[in-house]
Amino acid sequence: MPGPDRFPRLALVGLPSPIEPLAGLARHLGEALRGVRLLVKRDDLAGFGLGGNKLRKLEYLLGAARAEGADTVITVGALQSNHARLTAAAAARSGFACELFLTRTVERHDPDYTGNGNRFLDEVFGAHVHELPGGADSLAAAEERADALRRAGRRVYVFPSGGSSPVGCLGYAACAAEILEQAAAMGLSLANIVVPNGSSGTHAGLAAGLRAAGADPRLARSHTVLAPADEAAATTLAKANATLDLLGAGPPLEPRDIDVEGAHRGADYGIPTESMREALRLMARSEGLLLDPVYSGKAFAGLLHDVRSGRYPAGSTVLFVMTGGVPGLFAYRSAFTDG
């Protein structure tokens, strides 16, 4: 079965990203870990632009854009989108012009949120930013802009939110094979690979890659931070199967193959929760590692809850994928201060 390597790809990520123990966290939590071993895969270290999981998707998206002769890339996201920031950085590095259509998905208007973090870096990396109201159809606006640029003689490639098209999902299909190879070399038997689920591409790519490698797709478990769990699971399933179709692999996944938990999403996308704050502070103060408040903070809170509630038997090993997004932390300063 042909793998992701047969698709156009621009090398953006130093691979493989390392798998590391959380020894400081283990010392801090002690018996609360119930004999479970937690490891992290450091996709936050990947590449440049302050790193993160979106670079794995962008390797294939920008590879496709280059193969099609594009000179401009356009993508969409929320105002503090990690994907938008890394698209801008990767486009700058790879010689593409970049435009971003960003929606005010989260109802915040303070300067930290509207002008700091990812939003600040978008323009530092040279992207042309279009801001839209929260209810706007950003993808339709992006396609309209792309058509206008094409009429002017530009060659444009449009990425969806999160880079989570089947082409983008190839990045985490390849990552699944990478994890399986690392686990075998390290003598690890993993109970779960845990990730956040926003636009569903990371989980979908992992599930497709696991199936393509002959492993159990339920090894991947995600905590949704955007849509309710049933909706996120349906989206993940559809994207995973579209990725399998692209790979020419099968059989297709079924609903039972997709494991999405929704208990740690909170009130809505981008709205802080107490469990996220606790998880983020715990990781920072025991490991010196930074989660982000929108994605990995909520997912790690979900993992801690699973461990504390006895989901995993003693002796289990669980791998958490550090997906990056640290610039977003600066947009959420008020969530961690008393003033």
N, C-alpha and C positions, 0 to 999 in steps of 0.2 A: 504494500500500500504506500503510495507516495506521501511523504510528509510535508510539513510547512517549508522545508528547504527548497522545494522546487518553485516557490513563488518569489517574485522580486522583493528584495529587502535591502534597506539601507542600514548598515551597522551603526547603531546608536548606543547600545548597552554593552558594558563590559560583562561578558558571560563566562562562566555561570556566576550569578550573584551568590554570595556565601550563605550557608546555613550555620547559625550560631546558637549556643545554649543561652538560656536566660538564668544564669547562675545567681545574679544579684536578686532577681525576683524570687527565685526559689528560696534563698536565704531569708528574704523578707516575709514571705508567706508561710514558709515552714509546713506545718501539718495541714494547713488549709488547702494545699495542693493535692492532698489525698493520694500521694504517691504517683501523680501524673507528671511527666516530663514535658516541659514546654520549650520549643525551639522557634527561632524566627528565621525566615528567609529574607535577606536584606535587599529587597527590590527598591527600597528608599535610596540605596547607594548608586543605583543604576545611572550611568552616563553623566549628564550635565543638566543645566537649567534647574538645579536643586533636586533633580532626580524624581523617581516615582514610577509606578506601574504603567502609566500611560505611554512611556517610551517603548515598551515592548510592542504595543499596538501600532505606534507610529513607525516603527521599523518597517512594517508591512504596508501601512497606508502610504507613507512617503515613497516606499519602493514602487508601489503601484502608480503613484502620481508621476514619479520619474520615468517609469516604463511607458506611460501614456504621453510623455512629453510636456507635462504641466510646468508652468512657470510660477503659478500662484496656487496657494491652498487656502481654503476657507473652512472654518468649523464653528460650532455652536456650543453653548453651555450656559450655566448660571454665572453670575457676576464674579464669583470666587472659584471658577472652574480650574481644577488642576490640569485637566486635559487641554484647556485653552492655553494656559501658561506654557505647558511643555510643547504644544504645537508651535507656539510662537518661537520658543527657543530652538526647537529642532529645525524649523523652517529657516531661521537665521543661519544656523550651522550648515544647512544643506543647500542654501542658495535659492530658496523659494521666497517670493513675496507672501505675506500672510495677512488675512483679515479674519476678525473674530466677531461673531454676533452673540452678545451676552445679554441674558434676560435677568431681570430683578426678581428671581424666583423666591428669594427670602425677603420678607417684609422688614428690611432694615435700611436706615438712611444715615447712620452715624458715619463719621469720617473713617474710622477703622475699617468698616466693612466696604464702603464705597470707593476708598482710595488707597488702601493698604493691601498687604498680602499679595495674592495672585494678581489682583486687578492692577496694582502698581507695577508688577513685573511684566505684565503683558506689553505695556508700552516701552518699558526698558529694553525688551527684546525686539522692539521695532514693529510690532503688529499694529495694523489699523483697526481700531476697536469701534464697533457700533453697539450702543446700548439700547435695549428694548424693554418695554414694560413686562411685568411678570407673566401676563396671559398671552403674550405674542407668540406667533408661530415662527420661531427663530430659523428653523430649517427652510421654511418657505421663503423667508427674507434672504437667507443665504443663497438659495438657488436663484432667486430673482437678481441678486447682485452678480452671481456667477454668469448668468445670461448676459447681463449688461457688459461685463468685462470681456466675455467671448465676442460680443459684437464689436468691441473695440480692438480685437485682435489678440487678446490674452488667452492663454490655455490654462483652464482652471479645474481643480479637483476639489470636491466638497466632501468633508468628513462629517459623520453624524455625531451626536452628543456622546462624549466619552470615548470616541473612536471605536464604538462597539458595533461595527459592521462585521459581517463574516470575515472580511479581509483583516480587519483589526483584531478580531478574536484569534487569528492565527498566532498572534504573539503569545497568548497564554496556552494555546495548544502545544506550542513548542516548549513553553515553560513546564507543562505537565511532564513531558518526556525528560526535561532537565532535572526536575525534582525526583522522578523515579530513579534516574541514573545516580544522582547524589545519594539518595536514600540507600540504594544497593551498595554503593561504595562505602558508606558509613555504617552499614549493618543495621539500618533503621527499619522498623515496621511501623508505619504511620497509621494512627487511628483516624485522623482527619487532616486535611489541608484547609485552613480557615482563612476566609477573605471577606472584605466588605462587598456589598452588592448595591451599586448605584444604577448605572446604565446596563448592568448585567454582563458586560463583555468579559470581565476577568473570570467570573465563575463559569460562564458559557464556554470560554476557551479551555479552561482546565477540564471541564467535564468532557468536552469533545476530545481533547488530547488524551485523557485517561482511557476513554473508550477506544480510540484509535490504537493505543498501546496495549490493549487487552486487559487493562486494569478496571477496577470498579469505579464508575463515575461518581458514586456516592462518597468516595474518599474526599471529594470537594464539598465543603459546607460553607455557606455564606450567611451573613447577617445583613438583611436589607436595611438601607438607610434612606431610600427614596420612596419606592412604592410599597403598599401593603404586601405581606408575604405571598399571598396567592397570586397576585398580579406579577410580582417579581419572579416567582417560580415559573409562571407561564412564559414570561419574556425570556428568561434564561434558557428554558427548554427550546423555544423557537430558535434562538440564536445559536445554541449548541448544535442543533440539528442542521441549521444552515451552514455552520462551519464544517460539520462532518460531510455534508454534500460537497462543499468546496474541496475537501481533502480526498473525496472519493472513498470514504471509510464508512463503516456501518457495523452492525445494524443501527437504526436510529434509536435515540434515547426515548424513554417513556417518562411520564410524570413521576413515577416512583424513583427515577434515577437522579432527580434534582432535589437537593436538600437545602432549603432556604428557611431561616428562622427570622421572625419579625418582631420579637418581643422587645428589642432594644433600639428600635427606630425612633421612639419618642413621639412627640406631638406631630412632627412633620420633618421633611428634609431640611437640614441645616439648623434645626432648633436644638440647642444644647440639652443634655440630660445629666442628672446627677451621676449616673453610672458611668457616663463618658468622662466626666470630670475626674472621677475617682480612678478610672483606668488610665487616663492620660497622666495624672500626677504620679500614680504608682509606677508606671513604666519610666517616667522621667527621674524619679527619686530613687529607684532601685537599680536602674540600668543606664541612666544617662541617655536614653533613647526617646525621641519625640514622635508621638502619634499625632494625627490631625483630628480636629474636633468634629468633622463632618462624616468621615468615612472610617478610618482605621480605629479612631477612639471608640466609636460605638461598636464596631466589630470585636475589638479586644474586650470591651465590657461584656459582650455576649459570650465570648470564650471564657472569661473568668467566671461568669455565672454558671456556665456548663460544667466547669471543673468543680466549683464549690457545691453544686447541686448533685454531684455524683454521676454525671453522664458518662464519664470515662472510668473504667476500672483502674485500680492501682497498677502501675507498671506501663500504662499506656503512654505513647508519645504522640504529641499533637504539634503540628507545624503551623505557625501563624505567618502569613505573608505580609511583611511591612511594605505597604503600598505607597508610602511617601505622603505628600500633601502638606509638608511642614509650613510652607508660606501661608497657608490658610489659618494657621494658629494665630498669626499677628492680626488677622481680621476679627478674631474672637477674643481679644484681650479682655473685654468687659465680662465675659463669661467666667473669668478666672480671677477677677478682682472684686473687692467689696465695695468699691466706690463707683 
